[in-house]
Amino acid sequence: MIDIKSMYIEELEQFIVSIGEKKFHAIQLYKWMHQKLVPSFSECSDLSKNLKQKLSEQCRMITLEPVKVLKSIIDGTEKYLFRLHDNNLIESVLMRYHHGNSVCISSQVGCKMGCRFCASTIDGCVRNLSASEMLDQIYRIQQLSGERVDNIVVMGSGEPLDNYDNLIRFLKLINSEYGLHISARNITVSTCGLVPEIYQLAKEQLQITLAISLHAPNDCLRRTMMPIANKYSVKEIIKACHYYIKETNRRITFEYSLVKGVNDTRVCADELVRLLSGINCHVNLIPVNPIKENDYKQSDKKAVEAFKKQLENGKINATIRRELGRDIDGSCGQLRRSYIGQ
């Protein structure tokens, strides 16, 4: 079955003509899928019965099934567990801020990167998500919540740059003027540091924000937290970041999860200042979400504030990420794991 929702408009036009229909029907169908967010061909009311029959026989309109929705009583954050057409499960999060609604989406079923502080990687990676499966997380959340999505972060389960081709297709589709037309500047893509793909992404000339999951200022410490550090050094990542900034003229974000007694020390902060000095960047400090599969503990508030102050004293822009959805398994992979384990 053809995954029609993953097609660019030009590809859809070619397909519509190939099945003996008029080219203009492609724009109609595209808008039904990507603007009106219908879940099936039957709801495309201005398409002929004959065309809808052809589409149903040859194509699949990917639509995610909501399995569970949790809403935080603390901050209104909503976490969604979705079932895919092959019965795999993924999760997404709707976060409400004063500047608009942000949705954090998954790019893979599970993850193979093995970061010690993340629950989504514990069972490994099952498969990549298609562009349509990434899109439909946003579409279903917008429909279910009844609210417009303003910002997207590709920071849920999975390593986005490990699913490169589908990621790029997703980014171009969500930015399309015939779809939700979400600005690239309102999209953040996170990576744990796949160096060749960072260079490749820079050449795409997309105006997205690139976020690097750094979490340590040196290779020795980073290897204890993130297996990918055995393949790509901090020096290689920083060099790739310089290239990305030069090519795109976009500031880079460095994600830094603070673990008590591990990477939240004064020595680490000083080393991080030296590492990032002169880079057009912003550091997002994240008090780590404890998971039962490891012994990592969250840094206390005083240590987090002290770390931030050290960075700022070193002329590094830093903020502490607001904790959202703590009471609803808000961390990556937690809801999926708890549901599978039932």
C-alpha positions in Angstrom: 0.0 0.0 0.0 1.3 3.5 -0.9 1.9 5.8 2.0 0.2 8.8 0.4 0.5 11.2 3.3 4.3 11.1 3.0 4.2 12.4 -0.6 5.3 15.9 -1.6 2.7 17.8 -3.6 4.6 17.2 -6.8 4.7 13.5 -6.2 1.0 13.4 -5.4 0.2 15.2 -8.6 2.2 12.6 -10.6 0.4 9.8 -8.8 -3.1 11.3 -9.3 -2.4 11.7 -13.1 -1.0 8.1 -13.2 -4.3 6.7 -12.0 -6.2 8.5 -14.7 -7.4 11.5 -12.7 -7.1 15.3 -13.2 -4.0 16.9 -11.7 -5.9 19.5 -9.7 -7.4 16.7 -7.5 -3.9 16.4 -5.9 -4.1 19.9 -4.3 -7.6 19.0 -3.0 -6.5 15.7 -1.5 -3.3 17.3 -0.1 -5.3 20.0 1.7 -7.7 17.4 3.1 -4.8 15.4 4.6 -2.5 18.3 5.7 -4.8 21.2 6.5 -8.2 19.7 7.4 -6.4 16.7 8.9 -9.1 14.1 7.9 -8.3 10.6 9.1 -9.7 8.8 6.0 -10.4 9.2 2.2 -14.2 8.9 2.9 -14.2 12.3 4.5 -12.8 14.1 1.5 -16.2 15.3 0.4 -15.3 17.1 -2.8 -13.5 14.1 -4.3 -15.5 11.8 -6.5 -16.7 8.4 -5.3 -14.6 6.8 -8.1 -11.4 8.6 -7.0 -11.9 7.7 -3.4 -12.4 4.1 -4.4 -9.1 4.1 -6.3 -7.3 5.7 -3.4 -8.7 3.2 -0.9 -7.6 0.3 -3.0 -4.0 1.5 -3.6 -3.1 3.8 -0.8 -3.0 4.0 3.0 -3.8 7.3 4.7 -1.6 6.9 7.9 -3.7 7.9 10.9 -2.6 7.2 14.5 -4.9 5.7 17.0 -4.8 7.4 20.4 -4.5 4.7 23.1 -4.0 6.8 26.2 -4.0 10.5 27.0 -2.6 11.8 30.3 -3.0 15.4 31.5 -0.9 16.9 34.2 -2.8 18.5 37.0 0.3 20.6 37.7 0.8 22.4 34.4 -1.7 21.1 31.9 0.9 19.2 29.8 -0.7 16.3 27.9 1.1 13.1 27.0 -0.3 10.9 24.2 0.3 7.3 23.5 -0.4 6.4 19.9 -0.8 3.0 18.2 0.6 2.6 14.7 -0.8 0.5 11.9 1.5 -2.4 12.8 0.5 -2.2 16.5 3.8 -0.5 17.6 3.4 2.3 20.2 4.9 5.7 20.2 4.4 8.8 22.5 4.1 12.5 22.0 3.7 15.5 24.3 1.7 18.7 24.1 3.3 21.5 26.2 1.6 24.8 26.7 3.7 27.9 27.0 2.8 31.6 27.0 4.3 31.9 23.6 2.2 29.1 22.2 1.7 25.3 22.1 4.7 23.1 21.5 4.5 19.4 20.5 7.4 17.0 21.1 7.3 14.1 18.7 9.0 10.8 18.3 11.1 9.9 15.2 11.5 6.2 15.9 9.8 3.4 17.8 12.3 3.1 20.6 15.9 4.2 20.2 19.3 2.4 19.7 21.5 5.2 21.1 21.6 3.8 24.6 21.8 7.0 26.6 21.8 6.1 30.3 19.4 8.8 31.4 16.7 8.0 28.8 13.9 5.4 29.1 13.1 5.3 25.4 16.4 3.5 24.6 16.0 0.6 27.1 14.4 -1.9 24.7 16.4 -0.7 21.7 15.1 0.6 18.3 12.2 -1.3 16.6 12.0 0.8 13.5 12.1 4.2 11.9 8.9 6.3 11.7 7.7 7.4 8.2 7.3 11.1 7.5 3.5 10.6 7.7 3.8 9.0 11.2 5.7 12.0 12.4 3.2 14.4 10.9 0.2 12.6 12.3 1.4 12.9 15.8 1.0 16.7 15.4 -2.3 16.3 13.4 -4.0 14.1 15.9 -2.9 16.2 18.9 -4.2 19.3 17.2 -7.5 17.6 16.5 -7.8 16.0 19.9 -6.9 19.1 21.9 -8.8 21.5 19.6 -5.8 23.8 19.8 -3.3 25.1 17.2 0.3 23.7 17.3 2.8 26.6 17.0 6.1 24.9 17.7 7.6 21.5 17.1 10.5 19.7 18.8 11.7 16.4 17.4 13.0 15.3 20.7 10.9 12.4 21.7 11.8 8.7 21.4 14.4 8.0 18.8 17.5 9.7 17.2 16.1 12.0 14.5 19.3 12.0 12.4 19.4 8.2 12.5 16.1 8.5 10.4 17.5 11.2 8.2 15.5 10.9 4.9 12.2 10.6 6.7 13.1 13.5 8.9 13.9 15.8 6.0 10.7 14.8 4.3 8.7 15.5 7.4 10.3 18.9 7.8 9.4 20.0 4.3 5.9 18.7 4.5 5.1 20.4 7.8 6.5 23.6 6.4 4.5 23.4 3.1 2.2 26.3 2.3 -0.5 23.7 1.4 -0.3 22.1 4.9 0.0 23.5 8.4 2.8 25.8 7.2 4.7 25.8 10.5 7.7 28.0 10.1 11.1 26.2 10.1 12.2 28.7 12.7 9.6 27.2 15.1 11.0 23.7 14.7 13.9 22.2 16.8 15.6 18.9 15.9 17.7 17.2 18.6 20.6 14.9 18.1 23.0 13.1 20.4 25.8 14.0 17.9 25.8 12.0 14.7 28.6 14.0 13.1 28.2 13.1 9.4 24.5 13.8 9.5 25.1 17.2 11.1 27.2 18.2 8.1 24.5 16.8 5.8 21.8 18.7 7.6 23.7 22.0 7.4 23.8 21.6 3.6 20.0 21.4 3.5 19.9 25.1 4.4 16.8 24.7 6.6 16.2 27.4 9.1 15.4 25.0 12.0 17.1 25.1 15.4 19.6 22.3 15.9 19.9 21.0 19.5 22.9 18.9 20.5 22.4 16.5 23.4 25.9 17.1 24.9 25.4 16.3 28.6 29.1 16.3 29.4 32.0 18.7 28.6 34.6 16.0 27.8 34.8 12.6 26.2 35.8 10.6 29.3 32.6 11.6 31.2 30.4 11.6 28.1 31.3 8.0 27.3 29.9 6.9 30.7 26.6 8.5 29.9 26.2 8.2 26.1 27.5 5.2 24.0 27.6 7.4 20.9 30.6 9.2 22.5 32.7 6.2 21.7 32.2 6.9 18.0 32.2 10.7 17.8 34.4 12.8 20.1 33.3 16.1 21.6 35.9 17.8 19.5 34.4 16.4 16.3 30.9 17.5 17.4 32.0 21.0 18.1 33.7 21.2 14.7 30.5 20.1 13.0 28.6 22.7 15.0 30.9 25.5 13.8 30.2 24.3 10.2 26.4 24.2 10.8 26.4 27.8 12.2 28.5 29.0 9.2 26.2 27.4 6.7 22.9 28.3 8.2 23.6 31.4 10.3 21.5 29.7 13.0 22.3 29.6 16.7 22.8 26.1 18.1 21.3 24.8 21.4 23.3 22.5 23.6 21.1 20.2 25.8 22.7 19.4 29.2 20.9 17.1 31.6 22.2 17.6 35.1 22.9 14.5 37.1 23.7 14.8 40.8 27.4 14.3 41.5 28.1 13.3 37.9 28.1 16.3 35.6 26.8 19.1 37.8 30.1 20.1 39.4 32.0 23.4 39.3 34.8 21.7 37.4 32.3 20.5 34.7 30.8 24.0 34.4 34.2 25.6 34.0 35.2 23.0 31.4 31.9 23.6 29.5 32.6 27.3 29.4 36.0 26.7 27.8 34.5 24.3 25.3 31.7 26.6 24.1 33.5 29.9 24.3 33.1 31.8 21.1 30.2 29.6 19.7 26.9 31.2 18.8 24.9 29.0 21.2 22.5 28.6 24.0 22.7 26.0 26.8 19.5 24.4 27.9 20.0 23.0 31.4 17.7 20.0 32.2 17.4 18.6 35.7 17.4 14.9 34.8 14.2 12.9 35.1 15.1 9.8 37.3 14.1 6.4 35.8 14.0 3.2 37.7 16.4 1.4 35.3 19.4 3.5 36.5 20.8 5.2 39.6 21.0 8.7 38.3 19.6 11.3 40.6 18.4 14.8 39.8 20.7 17.7 40.8 19.2 19.8 43.6 17.9 23.3 42.8 20.9 25.0 44.4 23.4 23.0 42.3 21.4 23.7 39.1 21.3 27.5 39.8 25.0 27.5 40.6 25.9 25.7 37.4 23.8 28.2 35.4 25.5 31.2 37.1 29.0 29.8 36.3 28.0 29.5 32.6 26.7 33.0 32.6 29.8 34.4 34.3 31.7 32.8 31.4 29.5 34.6 28.9 27.6 31.5 27.9 23.8 32.1 27.5 21.9 29.5 29.6 18.4 28.8 30.8 17.0 26.1 33.1 14.3 24.1 31.3 10.9 24.2 33.0 9.9 20.8 34.2 6.6 19.8 32.6 4.5 16.7 33.0 6.4 15.3 36.0 3.2 13.7 37.3 2.3 11.9 34.1 5.5 10.1 33.1 6.6 13.1 31.1 10.1 11.9 30.3 10.9 10.3 27.0 9.8 6.7 26.8 8.3 6.4 30.2 4.6 6.1 29.2 5.3 3.6 26.4 7.4 1.4 28.7 4.8 1.5 31.5 2.0 0.6 29.1 3.9 -2.3 27.5 4.9 -3.6 30.9 1.3 -3.9 32.0 
